[in-house]
Amino acid sequence: MLKKSVLIDLTHNEMLNIDDEEFKEFLNLLKRLDLKVKKNENERITKEILENIDLLIIGNPIDDFFSSLEIKFIVDHVRSGGGLLLLSEYGADSLQKTNLNDIAGKFGILFEKNLIKEMNDNNQNCTSILHIQDFPKNPITKNLREMIIGGACSLFLNKEVKSLLQTNENSVWSEIYNNTSEKWNKEDEKQQIIAAYTEFGQGKVVAIGDIDIFTSNSRIGLNSYDNRKFIQNIINWVITPVKESKVMAFILNRLGDLQYEIRETNKVLNNIIETITILEKRISYLENISKIYAPPSDSEESFET
């Protein structure tokens, strides 16, 4: 049986680089899961590079942008059965100066440009350290009891995407960075989603608003609480193919969405045609009126005299 393969993209200046010492623990985890690990260091993402790749990891790109063609190849990769793990950080695209949301948005996910904070007994006055004990019911968080996340942004999801990790309901807020004042300003006080998952065609996607959880940091990294188990569950879930019945449901839903869009487009076109027809009638009416009340020409005056 062939090993499952993981491709870690590095061509967009991603923070997650398994050659760095702080991500050695994550590399060891991938190897213990019997995965073949590859790096994309020299080329932009193409269809050929993604061939036979079970999981593509994009770990918080910085000061670099994905082309529209790369995004197309990534979406096609997932639709045809590949897995995708997207990682951002606090401030998301706005602070990281990238367009990761152009990829995430294709799957109904948006990394929000904020920093999530929480007051709890574990953060020791560092309010960006989130202590998570309540988990939504899903295959990835099964049997998790406690996690620590640090320096995360929140996620905005459409109805097809499911929450994976979320903060406690109390004493949680978000802050937005103000470029003018160069300060973080307090915004919403509410429960925040910081990780999500979804199925798309034959493939699967997981998005996390934090990258520190993948590091060897003893406080907020892989070795803290159930963080390692959480990451392991993600890898195992995302490389497992989607069931055929779910793929068929996905296709039917997409067809339904397409039919709705066509109906709405037809309504817009009909309204435009109706408006044009009304305008033509009004123009014709105004032209006739102008002819009736137009002053006589010089030739007409000469004839009358």
Backbone as CSV, one residue per row, in Angstrom:
resi,resn,N_x,N_y,N_z,CA_x,CA_y,CA_z,C_x,C_y,C_z
1,MET,0.838,-1.205,0.000,0.000,0.000,0.000,0.873,1.255,0.000
2,LEU,0.584,2.184,-0.920,1.374,3.398,-1.029,1.123,4.331,0.144
3,LYS,2.191,4.993,0.571,2.054,5.954,1.645,1.259,7.173,1.179
4,LYS,0.483,7.740,2.090,-0.177,8.999,1.805,0.892,10.097,1.761
5,SER,0.695,11.074,0.894,1.709,12.116,0.716,1.203,13.483,1.167
6,VAL,2.105,14.243,1.797,1.813,15.599,2.269,2.764,16.562,1.578
7,LEU,2.219,17.627,1.002,3.039,18.650,0.360,2.929,19.938,1.170
8,ILE,4.067,20.451,1.618,4.099,21.702,2.369,4.626,22.795,1.448
9,ASP,3.766,23.758,1.176,4.164,24.837,0.271,5.038,25.846,0.998
10,LEU,6.149,26.255,0.332,7.067,27.236,0.905,7.342,28.377,-0.066
11,THR,6.695,28.362,-1.224,6.997,29.354,-2.256,6.297,30.690,-2.037
12,HIS,5.480,30.796,-0.995,4.811,32.058,-0.699,5.240,32.573,0.675
13,ASN,6.492,32.264,1.001,7.098,32.748,2.248,6.290,32.323,3.469
14,GLU,5.846,31.055,3.465,5.044,30.553,4.583,5.863,30.451,5.872
15,MET,5.196,30.708,6.978,5.851,30.617,8.279,6.128,29.160,8.665
16,LEU,5.191,28.261,8.282,5.376,26.856,8.638,6.396,26.221,7.689
17,ASN,7.603,26.087,8.177,8.692,25.476,7.414,9.289,24.358,8.253
18,ILE,9.135,23.139,7.806,9.574,21.992,8.606,11.092,21.893,8.725
19,ASP,11.810,22.735,7.993,13.261,22.785,8.160,13.655,23.618,9.364
20,ASP,12.727,24.428,9.854,13.001,25.247,11.036,12.874,24.405,12.299
21,GLU,13.707,24.701,13.256,13.759,23.925,14.492,12.409,23.921,15.222
22,GLU,11.689,25.036,15.185,10.445,25.121,15.947,9.338,24.226,15.380
23,PHE,9.518,23.715,14.144,8.508,22.828,13.557,8.995,21.375,13.426
24,LYS,10.106,21.060,14.068,10.636,19.693,14.009,9.672,18.686,14.627
25,GLU,9.007,19.086,15.703,8.042,18.189,16.353,6.896,17.855,15.400
26,PHE,6.456,18.847,14.641,5.386,18.604,13.675,5.856,17.664,12.574
27,LEU,7.067,17.855,12.093,7.625,16.953,11.075,7.688,15.528,11.617
28,ASN,8.120,15.359,12.845,8.191,14.031,13.456,6.798,13.403,13.564
29,LEU,5.795,14.229,13.858,4.427,13.724,13.937,3.980,13.191,12.577
30,LEU,4.256,13.924,11.508,3.889,13.481,10.167,4.567,12.155,9.817
31,LYS,5.804,12.016,10.230,6.537,10.775,9.953,5.978,9.613,10.765
32,ARG,5.601,9.897,12.005,5.020,8.831,12.837,3.673,8.373,12.294
33,LEU,3.001,9.257,11.569,1.733,8.891,10.927,1.975,8.171,9.598
34,ASP,3.235,7.870,9.319,3.644,7.121,8.120,3.260,7.866,6.831
35,LEU,3.510,9.167,6.838,3.211,9.990,5.672,4.494,10.365,4.942
36,LYS,4.400,10.443,3.646,5.522,10.882,2.822,5.474,12.402,2.728
37,VAL,6.488,13.067,3.249,6.488,14.532,3.341,7.325,15.135,2.213
38,LYS,6.705,16.064,1.487,7.400,16.770,0.400,7.320,18.271,0.647
39,LYS,8.244,19.005,0.022,8.233,20.466,0.113,8.186,21.062,-1.291
40,ASN,7.421,22.120,-1.439,7.395,22.858,-2.700,8.125,24.177,-2.460
41,GLU,9.392,24.210,-2.873,10.244,25.345,-2.535,10.543,26.275,-3.705
42,ASN,10.495,25.757,-4.919,11.025,26.512,-6.050,10.017,26.911,-7.115
43,GLU,8.818,26.331,-7.083,7.856,26.590,-8.141,6.527,27.068,-7.575
44,ARG,5.826,27.860,-8.374,4.457,28.193,-8.033,3.605,26.929,-8.127
45,ILE,2.473,26.914,-7.460,1.626,25.720,-7.424,0.999,25.479,-8.794
46,THR,1.169,24.273,-9.296,0.612,23.887,-10.586,-0.162,22.580,-10.440
47,LYS,-0.858,22.232,-11.495,-1.611,20.979,-11.521,-0.673,19.794,-11.365
48,GLU,0.487,19.880,-12.004,1.457,18.771,-11.959,2.033,18.588,-10.563
49,ILE,2.313,19.691,-9.876,2.884,19.618,-8.532,1.912,18.953,-7.555
50,LEU,0.615,19.142,-7.785,-0.400,18.595,-6.878,-0.825,17.176,-7.212
51,GLU,-0.305,16.638,-8.301,-0.653,15.257,-8.671,-0.156,14.286,-7.600
52,ASN,-1.017,13.356,-7.220,-0.698,12.311,-6.233,-0.390,12.872,-4.844
53,ILE,-0.855,14.078,-4.569,-0.704,14.678,-3.234,-2.020,14.511,-2.479
54,ASP,-1.944,13.901,-1.296,-3.148,13.671,-0.495,-3.502,14.867,0.381
55,LEU,-2.487,15.645,0.771,-2.731,16.796,1.630,-1.776,17.927,1.278
56,LEU,-2.339,19.093,0.997,-1.552,20.305,0.766,-1.671,21.177,2.008
57,ILE,-0.525,21.614,2.540,-0.504,22.482,3.714,0.033,23.848,3.316
58,ILE,-0.770,24.872,3.597,-0.344,26.258,3.370,-0.316,26.927,4.732
59,GLY,0.880,27.103,5.264,1.053,27.525,6.653,1.395,28.983,6.847
60,ASN,0.406,29.845,6.735,0.529,31.281,6.993,1.547,31.966,6.075
61,PRO,1.178,32.203,4.830,2.053,32.958,3.914,2.199,34.404,4.369
62,ILE,3.363,35.004,4.077,3.639,36.380,4.503,4.252,37.167,3.340
63,ASP,3.730,38.372,3.107,4.271,39.263,2.068,4.350,38.601,0.701
64,ASP,3.358,37.788,0.378,3.341,37.132,-0.931,1.889,36.775,-1.265
65,PHE,1.615,36.680,-2.573,0.245,36.466,-3.013,0.136,35.272,-3.952
66,PHE,-1.004,34.566,-3.865,-1.302,33.461,-4.770,-1.954,34.016,-6.028
67,SER,-1.540,33.497,-7.178,-2.149,33.929,-8.434,-3.514,33.271,-8.599
68,SER,-4.342,33.823,-9.480,-5.666,33.247,-9.732,-5.544,31.836,-10.289
69,LEU,-4.485,31.576,-11.045,-4.281,30.236,-11.605,-3.910,29.240,-10.514
70,GLU,-3.070,29.662,-9.579,-2.725,28.796,-8.451,-3.968,28.453,-7.636
71,ILE,-4.802,29.439,-7.401,-6.029,29.221,-6.629,-6.926,28.218,-7.339
72,LYS,-7.033,28.331,-8.650,-7.830,27.383,-9.429,-7.301,25.962,-9.249
73,PHE,-5.988,25.792,-9.332,-5.394,24.461,-9.194,-5.642,23.891,-7.797
74,ILE,-5.581,24.741,-6.783,-5.821,24.296,-5.413,-7.271,23.847,-5.234
75,VAL,-8.211,24.629,-5.753,-9.638,24.274,-5.667,-9.903,22.970,-6.419
76,ASP,-9.338,22.824,-7.602,-9.496,21.592,-8.382,-8.912,20.395,-7.639
77,HIS,-7.790,20.627,-6.968,-7.135,19.568,-6.183,-8.078,19.033,-5.102
78,VAL,-8.742,19.938,-4.391,-9.667,19.530,-3.324,-10.896,18.867,-3.926
79,ARG,-11.469,19.475,-4.948,-12.690,18.940,-5.555,-12.488,17.497,-6.042
80,SER,-11.301,17.204,-6.515,-11.035,15.868,-7.067,-10.525,14.875,-6.030
81,GLY,-10.527,15.273,-4.740,-10.210,14.293,-3.701,-9.043,14.623,-2.800
82,GLY,-8.385,15.744,-3.012,-7.247,16.108,-2.173,-7.655,16.812,-0.897
83,GLY,-6.773,16.787,0.079,-7.006,17.492,1.331,-6.281,18.826,1.337
84,LEU,-6.769,19.762,2.141,-6.160,21.086,2.230,-6.204,21.567,3.675
85,LEU,-5.058,21.999,4.182,-4.957,22.573,5.522,-4.459,24.007,5.373
86,LEU,-5.297,24.967,5.776,-4.972,26.390,5.669,-4.726,26.966,7.052
87,LEU,-3.595,27.666,7.223,-3.250,28.243,8.511,-2.995,29.732,8.362
88,SER,-3.596,30.513,9.266,-3.339,31.940,9.296,-2.894,32.319,10.703
89,GLU,-2.796,33.615,10.955,-2.376,34.115,12.251,-3.192,35.348,12.595
90,TYR,-2.960,35.907,13.778,-3.696,37.108,14.168,-3.471,38.224,13.141
91,GLY,-4.559,38.942,12.855,-4.491,39.983,11.830,-4.794,39.467,10.446
92,ALA,-4.686,38.153,10.251,-4.980,37.479,8.982,-4.322,38.182,7.790
93,ASP,-4.995,38.205,6.648,-4.397,38.724,5.410,-3.956,40.175,5.549
94,SER,-4.719,40.956,6.300,-4.425,42.380,6.430,-3.046,42.614,7.044
95,LEU,-2.734,41.868,8.098,-1.460,42.034,8.794,-0.351,41.213,8.142
96,GLN,-0.708,40.043,7.600,0.289,39.171,6.988,0.632,39.579,5.552
97,LYS,-0.183,40.496,4.990,0.020,41.010,3.632,0.044,39.881,2.595
98,THR,-1.067,39.178,2.556,-1.215,38.065,1.621,-2.685,37.964,1.210
99,ASN,-3.034,36.941,0.424,-4.431,36.770,-0.019,-4.915,35.343,0.233
100,LEU,-4.602,34.828,1.409,-5.042,33.484,1.772,-6.562,33.369,1.726
101,ASN,-7.261,34.449,2.008,-8.731,34.425,1.973,-9.276,34.189,0.566
102,ASP,-8.498,34.497,-0.455,-8.936,34.213,-1.819,-9.035,32.707,-2.054
103,ILE,-8.250,31.953,-1.298,-8.341,30.482,-1.348,-9.435,30.008,-0.402
104,ALA,-9.353,30.434,0.857,-10.318,29.991,1.874,-11.744,30.324,1.474
105,GLY,-11.925,31.478,0.831,-13.263,31.906,0.436,-13.933,30.970,-0.548
106,LYS,-13.143,30.262,-1.332,-13.705,29.298,-2.286,-14.410,28.155,-1.572
107,PHE,-14.087,27.971,-0.298,-14.684,26.886,0.491,-15.608,27.416,1.590
108,GLY,-15.956,28.704,1.505,-16.897,29.277,2.467,-16.287,29.702,3.782
109,ILE,-14.973,30.011,3.778,-14.266,30.366,5.008,-13.579,31.712,4.831
110,LEU,-13.589,32.520,5.892,-12.895,33.805,5.864,-12.107,33.986,7.158
111,PHE,-10.788,34.206,7.034,-9.970,34.547,8.190,-10.167,36.035,8.477
112,GLU,-10.628,36.363,9.674,-10.930,37.754,10.004,-9.681,38.467,10.538
113,LYS,-9.576,39.757,10.228,-8.354,40.514,10.545,-8.356,40.991,11.998
114,ASN,-8.353,40.056,12.911,-8.419,40.417,14.321,-7.498,39.561,15.174
115,LEU,-7.500,39.835,16.445,-6.787,39.064,17.453,-7.793,38.713,18.540
116,ILE,-7.910,37.428,18.869,-8.890,36.979,19.860,-8.242,36.959,21.240
117,LYS,-8.963,37.533,22.204,-8.452,37.582,23.571,-9.485,37.030,24.548
118,GLU,-8.988,36.591,25.690,-9.859,35.954,26.674,-9.226,36.064,28.053
119,MET,-10.038,36.326,29.044,-9.554,36.307,30.423,-9.845,34.937,31.023
120,ASN,-8.792,34.244,31.450,-8.978,32.952,32.106,-7.846,32.712,33.094
121,ASP,-7.948,31.613,33.823,-6.964,31.326,34.875,-5.644,30.816,34.321
122,ASN,-5.609,30.477,33.031,-4.411,29.861,32.465,-3.521,30.826,31.680
123,ASN,-4.045,32.002,31.324,-3.247,32.841,30.432,-2.241,33.753,31.147
124,GLN,-2.265,33.759,32.462,-1.249,34.469,33.243,-1.031,35.895,32.730
125,ASN,-2.126,36.641,32.664,-2.116,38.043,32.236,-1.815,38.253,30.758
126,CYS,-1.587,37.174,30.014,-1.420,37.292,28.558,-2.739,36.874,27.926
127,THR,-3.601,37.833,27.678,-4.980,37.528,27.316,-5.153,36.941,25.921
128,SER,-4.105,36.890,25.107,-4.227,36.264,23.785,-4.049,34.746,23.859
129,ILE,-3.786,34.220,25.053,-3.702,32.767,25.251,-5.110,32.263,25.575
130,LEU,-5.651,31.427,24.693,-7.027,30.944,24.834,-7.045,29.541,25.421
131,HIS,-7.881,29.355,26.410,-8.019,28.049,27.070,-9.350,27.439,26.647
132,ILE,-9.297,26.323,25.936,-10.508,25.723,25.360,-10.806,24.382,26.026
133,GLN,-12.016,24.266,26.536,-12.448,23.028,27.187,-13.755,22.486,26.621
134,ASP,-14.483,23.334,25.909,-15.746,22.901,25.297,-15.554,22.763,23.787
135,PHE,-15.942,21.599,23.249,-15.704,21.326,21.834,-17.005,20.951,21.121
136,PRO,-17.212,21.473,19.911,-18.357,21.032,19.110,-18.213,19.543,18.811
137,LYS,-19.331,18.875,18.630,-19.279,17.445,18.335,-18.945,17.229,16.868
138,ASN,-17.778,16.662,16.616,-17.360,16.318,15.258,-16.265,15.260,15.342
139,PRO,-15.912,14.638,14.216,-14.939,13.537,14.253,-13.530,13.962,14.651
140,ILE,-13.220,15.228,14.545,-11.854,15.681,14.831,-11.651,15.987,16.310
141,THR,-12.667,16.499,16.969,-12.523,16.882,18.381,-12.954,15.770,19.347
142,LYS,-13.271,14.617,18.803,-13.715,13.508,19.653,-12.646,13.160,20.692
143,ASN,-13.076,13.054,21.943,-12.222,12.671,23.077,-11.210,13.749,23.483
144,LEU,-11.313,14.954,22.937,-10.451,16.041,23.401,-11.016,16.614,24.694
145,ARG,-10.124,16.958,25.608,-10.577,17.485,26.889,-10.161,18.938,27.116
146,GLU,-8.950,19.282,26.642,-8.426,20.609,26.949,-7.354,21.003,25.932
147,MET,-7.401,22.270,25.489,-6.404,22.773,24.550,-6.019,24.202,24.895
148,ILE,-4.819,24.596,24.439,-4.347,25.969,24.597,-3.978,26.507,23.212
149,ILE,-4.518,27.679,22.872,-4.239,28.336,21.596,-3.722,29.744,21.877
150,GLY,-2.730,30.194,21.127,-2.182,31.528,21.366,-2.080,32.373,20.113
151,GLY,-2.503,33.639,20.193,-2.343,34.571,19.085,-3.160,34.231,17.857
152,ALA,-4.429,33.954,18.020,-5.269,33.485,16.915,-6.185,34.571,16.378
153,CYS,-6.563,34.423,15.108,-7.639,35.231,14.539,-8.891,34.359,14.480
154,SER,-10.029,34.985,14.315,-11.280,34.235,14.230,-11.624,33.930,12.785
155,LEU,-12.639,33.074,12.587,-13.087,32.675,11.255,-14.552,33.023,11.084
156,PHE,-14.903,33.473,9.900,-16.306,33.665,9.527,-16.659,32.560,8.540
157,LEU,-17.790,31.865,8.774,-18.133,30.683,7.992,-19.483,30.833,7.309
158,ASN,-19.619,30.221,6.127,-20.951,30.119,5.538,-21.646,28.884,6.097
159,LYS,-22.876,28.651,5.692,-23.703,27.625,6.324,-23.197,26.204,6.083
160,GLU,-22.374,25.994,5.040,-21.911,24.645,4.726,-20.681,24.236,5.528
161,VAL,-20.028,25.201,6.162,-18.807,24.943,6.923,-19.144,24.777,8.394
162,LYS,-18.433,23.862,9.054,-18.728,23.568,10.455,-17.596,24.039,11.368
163,SER,-17.982,24.498,12.542,-17.014,24.946,13.535,-16.229,23.757,14.089
164,LEU,-14.947,23.977,14.282,-14.075,22.925,14.794,-13.578,23.267,16.195
165,LEU,-13.156,24.515,16.376,-12.746,25.012,17.689,-13.400,26.360,17.915
166,GLN,-13.890,26.588,19.101,-14.454,27.890,19.420,-14.167,28.237,20.866
167,THR,-14.110,29.513,21.148,-13.788,29.972,22.491,-14.968,29.791,23.433
168,ASN,-14.718,30.027,24.702,-15.804,30.022,25.677,-16.720,31.215,25.411
169,GLU,-17.909,31.169,25.940,-18.878,32.237,25.702,-18.594,33.481,26.534
170,ASN,-17.938,33.323,27.655,-17.736,34.450,28.573,-16.322,35.016,28.493
171,SER,-16.209,36.319,28.729,-14.922,37.015,28.828,-14.051,36.846,27.584
172,VAL,-14.676,36.888,26.398,-13.949,36.751,25.138,-14.260,37.950,24.254
173,TRP,-13.248,38.473,23.586,-13.465,39.596,22.679,-12.430,39.566,21.555
174,SER,-12.683,40.362,20.528,-11.735,40.489,19.426,-11.202,41.907,19.376
175,GLU,-9.988,42.052,18.844,-9.384,43.361,18.661,-8.912,43.506,17.216
176,ILE,-9.087,44.697,16.654,-8.694,44.997,15.281,-7.513,45.955,15.302
177,TYR,-6.518,45.682,14.467,-5.336,46.545,14.419,-5.617,47.796,13.601
178,ASN,-5.326,48.943,14.173,-5.508,50.229,13.505,-4.153,50.687,12.961
179,ASN,-4.032,50.720,11.632,-2.757,51.086,11.013,-2.356,52.530,11.317
180,THR,-3.345,53.400,11.501,-3.054,54.804,11.756,-2.461,55.016,13.146
181,SER,-3.153,54.462,14.141,-2.682,54.622,15.523,-1.653,53.573,15.921
182,GLU,-1.540,52.517,15.076,-0.644,51.387,15.368,-0.969,50.750,16.710
183,LYS,-2.283,50.631,16.967,-2.747,50.004,18.204,-3.871,49.025,17.890
184,TRP,-4.094,48.084,18.820,-5.203,47.142,18.694,-6.415,47.718,19.415
185,ASN,-7.515,47.841,18.690,-8.737,48.396,19.266,-9.750,47.297,19.540
186,LYS,-10.340,47.345,20.728,-11.328,46.339,21.127,-12.574,46.437,20.264
187,GLU,-13.112,45.254,19.864,-14.288,45.230,18.990,-15.402,44.410,19.634
188,ASP,-15.664,43.205,19.083,-16.794,42.390,19.535,-16.484,41.609,20.809
189,GLU,-17.482,41.525,21.674,-17.409,40.657,22.850,-18.384,39.517,22.633
190,LYS,-17.894,38.426,22.124,-18.758,37.277,21.851,-17.901,36.027,21.633
191,GLN,-18.553,34.893,21.597,-17.871,33.624,21.315,-17.288,33.665,19.906
192,GLN,-16.069,33.151,19.753,-15.369,33.239,18.475,-14.985,31.847,17.958
193,ILE,-15.094,31.667,16.648,-14.651,30.430,16.000,-13.220,30.621,15.528
194,ILE,-12.339,29.704,15.881,-10.937,29.858,15.480,-10.435,28.690,14.626
195,ALA,-11.286,27.715,14.376,-10.936,26.626,13.455,-12.221,26.034,12.895
196,ALA,-12.149,25.538,11.652,-13.342,25.013,10.986,-12.958,23.929,9.996
197,TYR,-13.970,23.158,9.565,-13.718,22.103,8.584,-14.910,21.966,7.652
198,THR,-14.643,21.443,6.466,-15.712,21.235,5.500,-15.295,20.191,4.473
199,GLU,-16.300,19.646,3.799,-16.051,18.742,2.673,-16.425,19.478,1.395
200,PHE,-15.629,19.261,0.347,-15.840,19.982,-0.902,-15.585,19.002,-2.047
201,GLY,-16.670,18.579,-2.692,-16.516,17.554,-3.715,-16.032,16.262,-3.092
202,GLN,-14.922,15.750,-3.609,-14.335,14.522,-3.061,-13.289,14.808,-1.987
203,GLY,-12.983,16.075,-1.764,-11.911,16.431,-0.836,-12.388,17.102,0.428
204,LYS,-11.434,17.434,1.298,-11.732,18.021,2.601,-10.807,19.208,2.880
205,VAL,-11.318,20.138,3.687,-10.567,21.347,4.026,-10.663,21.605,5.524
206,VAL,-9.530,21.970,6.124,-9.496,22.429,7.515,-8.792,23.778,7.536
207,ALA,-9.343,24.729,8.268,-8.743,26.058,8.402,-8.590,26.397,9.876
208,ILE,-7.419,26.908,10.253,-7.135,27.273,11.650,-6.549,28.680,11.672
209,GLY,-7.042,29.514,12.570,-6.553,30.880,12.675,-5.350,31.025,13.572
210,ASP,-4.526,29.995,13.648,-3.347,30.022,14.514,-2.309,29.046,13.985
211,ILE,-1.049,29.424,14.071,0.015,28.528,13.620,0.897,28.054,14.767
212,ASP,0.850,28.743,15.918,1.708,28.400,17.054,1.455,26.989,17.573
213,ILE,0.228,26.516,17.367,-0.112,25.170,17.836,0.744,24.095,17.162
214,PHE,1.341,24.403,16.016,2.173,23.449,15.286,3.643,23.511,15.707
215,THR,3.973,24.423,16.589,5.370,24.604,16.994,5.714,23.720,18.198
216,SER,6.979,23.795,18.602,7.446,23.042,19.771,7.329,23.859,21.055
217,ASN,6.658,25.001,20.969,6.461,25.854,22.134,5.789,25.061,23.254
218,SER,6.432,25.009,24.404,5.943,24.163,25.503,4.626,24.673,26.088
219,ARG,4.316,25.934,25.841,3.129,26.519,26.447,1.904,26.445,25.532
220,ILE,2.094,26.702,24.243,0.954,26.757,23.320,1.167,25.888,22.073
221,GLY,2.193,25.043,22.086,2.517,24.236,20.911,1.968,22.818,20.967
222,LEU,2.592,21.945,20.185,2.138,20.565,20.055,2.115,19.802,21.375
223,ASN,3.050,20.119,22.245,3.191,19.331,23.479,2.320,19.837,24.630
224,SER,1.481,20.806,24.343,0.626,21.367,25.389,-0.759,20.730,25.375
225,TYR,-1.183,20.208,26.524,-2.520,19.625,26.702,-2.837,18.626,25.571
226,ASP,-4.030,18.773,24.918,-4.424,17.846,23.853,-4.131,18.400,22.452
227,ASN,-3.230,19.372,22.372,-2.924,19.994,21.076,-2.417,18.990,20.046
228,ARG,-1.508,18.107,20.483,-0.953,17.125,19.552,-2.052,16.178,19.032
229,LYS,-2.894,15.744,19.920,-3.980,14.838,19.528,-4.913,15.520,18.535
230,PHE,-5.168,16.810,18.757,-6.016,17.575,17.857,-5.417,17.628,16.449
231,ILE,-4.138,17.940,16.348,-3.466,18.014,15.043,-3.447,16.646,14.374
232,GLN,-3.200,15.616,15.148,-3.190,14.248,14.600,-4.575,13.885,14.061
233,ASN,-5.619,14.236,14.790,-6.986,13.965,14.333,-7.289,14.686,13.023
234,ILE,-6.800,15.926,12.906,-7.001,16.697,11.682,-6.358,15.991,10.498
235,ILE,-5.103,15.598,10.655,-4.372,14.946,9.553,-5.085,13.676,9.133
236,ASN,-5.451,12.847,10.098,-6.121,11.575,9.771,-7.460,11.800,9.081
237,TRP,-8.195,12.824,9.512,-9.511,13.095,8.906,-9.386,13.636,7.499
238,VAL,-8.471,14.577,7.299,-8.411,15.281,6.024,-7.839,14.405,4.893
239,ILE,-7.065,13.377,5.223,-6.516,12.519,4.173,-7.418,11.310,3.880
240,THR,-8.528,11.205,4.618,-9.488,10.129,4.362,-10.503,10.581,3.320
241,PRO,-10.680,9.833,2.223,-11.584,10.251,1.147,-13.017,10.444,1.629
242,VAL,-13.718,11.351,0.974,-15.132,11.590,1.265,-15.961,10.423,0.736
243,LYS,-16.981,10.026,1.474,-17.848,8.933,1.046,-18.598,9.307,-0.234
244,GLU,-18.814,8.310,-1.090,-19.462,8.562,-2.384,-20.846,9.194,-2.228
245,SER,-21.580,8.787,-1.213,-22.914,9.337,-1.003,-22.850,10.836,-0.733
246,LYS,-21.818,11.276,0.000,-21.657,12.693,0.296,-21.224,13.468,-0.939
247,VAL,-20.418,12.825,-1.777,-19.996,13.464,-3.030,-21.213,13.729,-3.905
248,MET,-22.109,12.746,-3.992,-23.319,12.908,-4.794,-24.191,14.031,-4.236
249,ALA,-24.278,14.113,-2.920,-25.056,15.186,-2.293,-24.437,16.541,-2.613
250,PHE,-23.108,16.607,-2.617,-22.398,17.843,-2.955,-22.732,18.279,-4.386
251,ILE,-22.708,17.304,-5.321,-22.996,17.608,-6.725,-24.424,18.112,-6.873
252,LEU,-25.371,17.450,-6.212,-26.777,17.852,-6.295,-26.995,19.255,-5.716
253,ASN,-26.307,19.544,-4.603,-26.419,20.870,-4.005,-25.874,21.940,-4.934
254,ARG,-24.748,21.611,-5.593,-24.146,22.575,-6.524,-25.063,22.811,-7.716
255,LEU,-25.706,21.745,-8.185,-26.642,21.900,-9.300,-27.827,22.763,-8.883
256,GLY,-28.286,22.534,-7.645,-29.388,23.346,-7.133,-29.005,24.818,-7.039
257,ASP,-27.774,25.073,-6.555,-27.278,26.454,-6.467,-27.181,27.077,-7.854
258,LEU,-26.712,26.263,-8.820,-26.573,26.761,-10.188,-27.930,27.112,-10.790
259,GLN,-28.927,26.253,-10.556,-30.274,26.526,-11.058,-30.833,27.807,-10.450
260,TYR,-30.602,27.990,-9.168,-31.069,29.209,-8.499,-30.397,30.443,-9.099
261,GLU,-29.078,30.350,-9.325,-28.345,31.481,-9.901,-28.845,31.795,-11.306
262,ILE,-29.161,30.740,-12.082,-29.681,30.950,-13.436,-31.037,31.644,-13.382
263,ARG,-31.904,31.199,-12.454,-33.222,31.823,-12.304,-33.087,33.297,-11.919
264,GLU,-32.184,33.564,-10.977,-31.989,34.948,-10.544,-31.413,35.798,-11.669
265,THR,-30.504,35.205,-12.453,-29.921,35.926,-13.592,-30.998,36.233,-14.626
266,ASN,-31.877,35.258,-14.872,-32.979,35.470,-15.823,-33.912,36.590,-15.366
267,LYS,-34.156,36.640,-14.043,-34.999,37.713,-13.510,-34.369,39.077,-13.767
268,VAL,-33.059,39.146,-13.540,-32.345,40.404,-13.767,-32.405,40.793,-15.233
269,LEU,-32.174,39.799,-16.131,-32.214,40.070,-17.571,-33.607,40.523,-18.004
270,ASN,-34.638,39.856,-17.487,-36.018,40.236,-17.824,-36.329,41.658,-17.354
271,ASN,-35.830,42.011,-16.170,-36.039,43.368,-15.658,-35.342,44.404,-16.535
272,ILE,-34.127,44.025,-17.004,-33.383,44.937,-17.878,-34.125,45.134,-19.204
273,ILE,-34.612,44.014,-19.769,-35.350,44.076,-21.036,-36.617,44.923,-20.877
274,GLU,-37.325,44.705,-19.770,-38.552,45.457,-19.507,-38.258,46.954,-19.365
275,THR,-37.168,47.262,-18.669,-36.776,48.662,-18.493,-36.415,49.313,-19.820
276,ILE,-35.663,48.572,-20.652,-35.278,49.083,-21.969,-36.510,49.345,-22.828
277,THR,-37.477,48.403,-22.774,-38.722,48.555,-23.548,-39.482,49.808,-23.123
278,ILE,-39.582,50.024,-21.803,-40.268,51.210,-21.282,-39.556,52.486,-21.729
279,LEU,-38.209,52.451,-21.661,-37.431,53.621,-22.071,-37.616,53.915,-23.558
280,GLU,-37.641,52.838,-24.366,-37.843,53.031,-25.801,-39.200,53.679,-26.092
281,LYS,-40.247,53.231,-25.377,-41.575,53.803,-25.559,-41.597,55.274,-25.157
282,ARG,-40.937,55.593,-24.068,-40.909,56.971,-23.605,-40.143,57.864,-24.582
283,ILE,-39.029,57.353,-25.083,-38.246,58.111,-26.051,-39.061,58.367,-27.315
284,SER,-39.777,57.305,-27.777,-40.619,57.441,-28.971,-41.724,58.462,-28.740
285,TYR,-42.315,58.431,-27.540,-43.379,59.381,-27.204,-42.852,60.819,-27.200
286,LEU,-41.674,60.999,-26.596,-41.077,62.330,-26.535,-40.712,62.851,-27.920
287,GLU,-40.261,61.951,-28.789,-39.923,62.349,-30.154,-41.169,62.825,-30.897
288,ASN,-42.290,62.110,-30.723,-43.542,62.496,-31.380,-44.045,63.845,-30.869
289,ILE,-43.958,64.039,-29.552,-44.372,65.303,-28.959,-43.538,66.462,-29.499
290,SER,-42.224,66.212,-29.596,-41.331,67.272,-30.067,-41.636,67.672,-31.508
291,LYS,-42.107,66.703,-32.315,-42.447,66.994,-33.706,-43.715,67.854,-33.784
292,ILE,-44.678,67.559,-32.919,-45.951,68.294,-32.937,-45.745,69.757,-32.549
293,TYR,-44.931,69.974,-31.525,-44.762,71.324,-31.007,-43.508,72.018,-31.515
294,ALA,-42.866,71.424,-32.500,-41.651,72.041,-33.043,-42.005,73.299,-33.813
295,PRO,-41.256,74.423,-33.711,-41.519,75.665,-34.479,-41.300,75.414,-35.969
296,PRO,-42.046,76.149,-36.852,-41.896,75.942,-38.293,-40.512,76.357,-38.770
297,SER,-40.045,75.671,-39.778,-38.737,75.987,-40.352,-38.843,77.198,-41.245
298,ASP,-37.736,77.741,-41.698,-37.712,78.904,-42.570,-38.463,78.678,-43.857
299,SER,-38.349,77.494,-44.430,-39.005,77.165,-45.685,-40.510,77.153,-45.525
300,GLU,-40.971,76.670,-44.340,-42.405,76.604,-44.085,-42.979,78.004,-43.941
301,GLU,-42.213,78.930,-43.305,-42.671,80.301,-43.144,-42.767,81.018,-44.484
302,SER,-41.805,80.763,-45.362,-41.812,81.386,-46.708,-43.000,80.922,-47.516
303,PHE,-43.341,79.635,-47.410,-44.454,79.072,-48.165,-45.771,79.699,-47.723
304,GLU,-45.890,79.945,-46.377,-47.138,80.499,-45.859,-47.328,81.942,-46.317
305,THR,-46.288,82.721,-46.438,-46.395,84.098,-46.887,-46.622,84.190,-48.374
